[in-house]
Amino acid sequence: MAAAAPLDREALVAAAGETIRNGSKSFHAASRLFDRQARERAWLLYSWCRHCDDVCDGQSLGGAATGGSGADRVEKLKDLTRRTLAGERVGELPFDALGQVMAECPIPHEFVSDHLRGFALDAGGWRPHDETDLTTYCYHVAGAVGCMMAVAMGVPAEDEETLHRASDLGIAFQLSNIARDIREDHAAGRCYLPTEWLEEYGLDPADPLRPETREGLVRLVRRMVDMADAYESSALTGVRKLPFRSRWAILAAAGIYGGIGRRVAALGANAWDERVVIRRRRKLLTIVSAFGGALAA
C-alpha cells in the first residue's frame, strides 16, 4: 500500500488547530487573539509540544497519565525531531507541523533541544533538590517553548533580552501547573516540589498530600505561586516589543494561566479536592482586561 501523501500547510494548520482546541482551552482561547500568521504558527508549534508531552507521559491530550515515561520514548522523539530539523517530512502530524513552522521562521534549534531535555529528565525519574533545579526544569519544559513561540511571533532570534522575558513567562506557567497538579503528579509517581522545600515545610516526600501536614503544603504552594507571579511580572516587561495583537494574546494567556496558580493559592487546603480551572466568564473578563493592557503597553 502506498504511503499517504504529506499534508499541505492548510491541512497541517487545521489538524494542529484541533489539537490545541482539544488539548488546552486556555491556550486556545488566547491564541485566537493573534493575527492569522502568528496564530497558525502557534498552533503548529503547540501540536509538536503537546505530542512530546503526551508520548512521554503516556497521555492523550493531557488526560490522566497511564504510567511513567521511558527512555525509549524520549529517544524516539529525539530521532524524529532530528530528522525533522534536517528537513525530512517524517509523515507524522506533530513533526511535520514542527517542520512547517521551522521552515517559516528562524527558531534556533537549541530551544527545540532544550525542550526535549525536559522530557529526558522526566524519563530518568528526576526530582528537584532546590529552587535552582526547579527553575531549570521549568525552563526546559516551558521556558524554551516561550522562546520558540516568541520567535514564531516575529521576535528576532538574536533579541536575547526579549527571549529571556518569553522564557520567564513559560517558567511562570509551569510553576502554576506544578502547584495545581500535585495530586495528579503524585498519582503518576512524580513530584516536582524541591526536596529542600519539602523538608523545610515538614512534608513527606513520599506523600506531600497527607492531611496532617496539609498546612505545610499550603505554605509551600503559596511560595511557589509567589515565585510564578514574580516570573510573570518579569515576563510582561517584554510585551511592548510585540505587535499589538500578540501583546493582547500574551497578556490574556498570562492572566488566564496565572489565574490558575493564584486560584490554587486562594483555595488553601481545598486546592486539590478537584482540578482548578478558569471558567469561561473569567476568561472573557481576562481577555477584555488584556485588551486594555495591550493598548497601554
Secondary structure as the mmCIF struct_conf table of DSSP 4:
data_model
#
loop_
_struct_conf.conf_type_id
_struct_conf.id
_struct_conf.beg_label_comp_id
_struct_conf.beg_label_asym_id
_struct_conf.beg_label_seq_id
_struct_conf.end_label_comp_id
_struct_conf.end_label_asym_id
_struct_conf.end_label_seq_id
HELX_LH_PP_P HELX_LH_PP_P1 ALA A 2 LEU A 7
HELX_RH_AL_P HELX_RH_AL_P1 ARG A 9 GLY A 23
HELX_RH_AL_P HELX_RH_AL_P2 LYS A 25 SER A 31
TURN_TY1_P TURN_TY1_P1 ARG A 32 LEU A 33
BEND BEND1 PHE A 34 PHE A 34
HELX_RH_AL_P HELX_RH_AL_P3 ARG A 36 ASP A 57
TURN_TY1_P TURN_TY1_P2 GLY A 58 GLY A 58
BEND BEND2 SER A 60 SER A 60
TURN_TY1_P TURN_TY1_P3 LEU A 61 GLY A 62
BEND BEND3 GLY A 67 GLY A 67
HELX_RH_AL_P HELX_RH_AL_P4 ALA A 71 LEU A 85
TURN_TY1_P TURN_TY1_P4 ALA A 86 GLY A 87
BEND BEND4 GLY A 91 GLY A 91
HELX_RH_AL_P HELX_RH_AL_P5 LEU A 93 GLU A 104
BEND BEND5 CYS A 105 CYS A 105
HELX_RH_AL_P HELX_RH_AL_P6 HIS A 109 ALA A 123
TURN_TY1_P TURN_TY1_P5 GLY A 124 GLY A 125
BEND BEND6 ASP A 130 ASP A 130
HELX_RH_AL_P HELX_RH_AL_P7 GLU A 131 CYS A 138
HELX_RH_PI_P HELX_RH_PI_P1 TYR A 139 GLY A 143
HELX_RH_AL_P HELX_RH_AL_P8 ALA A 144 MET A 153
TURN_TY1_P TURN_TY1_P6 GLY A 154 GLY A 154
TURN_TY1_P TURN_TY1_P7 ALA A 157 GLU A 158
HELX_RH_AL_P HELX_RH_AL_P9 GLU A 160 ARG A 180
TURN_TY1_P TURN_TY1_P8 ASP A 181 ASP A 181
HELX_RH_AL_P HELX_RH_AL_P10 ILE A 182 ALA A 187
TURN_TY1_P TURN_TY1_P9 ALA A 188 GLY A 189
BEND BEND7 LEU A 193 LEU A 193
HELX_RH_AL_P HELX_RH_AL_P11 THR A 195 GLU A 200
TURN_TY1_P TURN_TY1_P10 TYR A 201 GLY A 202
TURN_TY1_P TURN_TY1_P11 PRO A 205 ALA A 206
TURN_TY1_P TURN_TY1_P12 PRO A 208 LEU A 209
HELX_RH_3T_P HELX_RH_3T_P1 PRO A 211 THR A 213
HELX_RH_AL_P HELX_RH_AL_P12 ARG A 214 ALA A 235
HELX_RH_3T_P HELX_RH_3T_P2 LEU A 236 LYS A 241
BEND BEND8 LEU A 242 LEU A 242
HELX_RH_AL_P HELX_RH_AL_P13 PHE A 244 LEU A 267
HELX_RH_3T_P HELX_RH_3T_P3 GLY A 268 ASN A 270
TURN_TY1_P TURN_TY1_P13 ALA A 271 TRP A 272
BEND BEND9 ASP A 273 GLU A 274
HELX_RH_AL_P HELX_RH_AL_P14 ARG A 280 ALA A 296
#
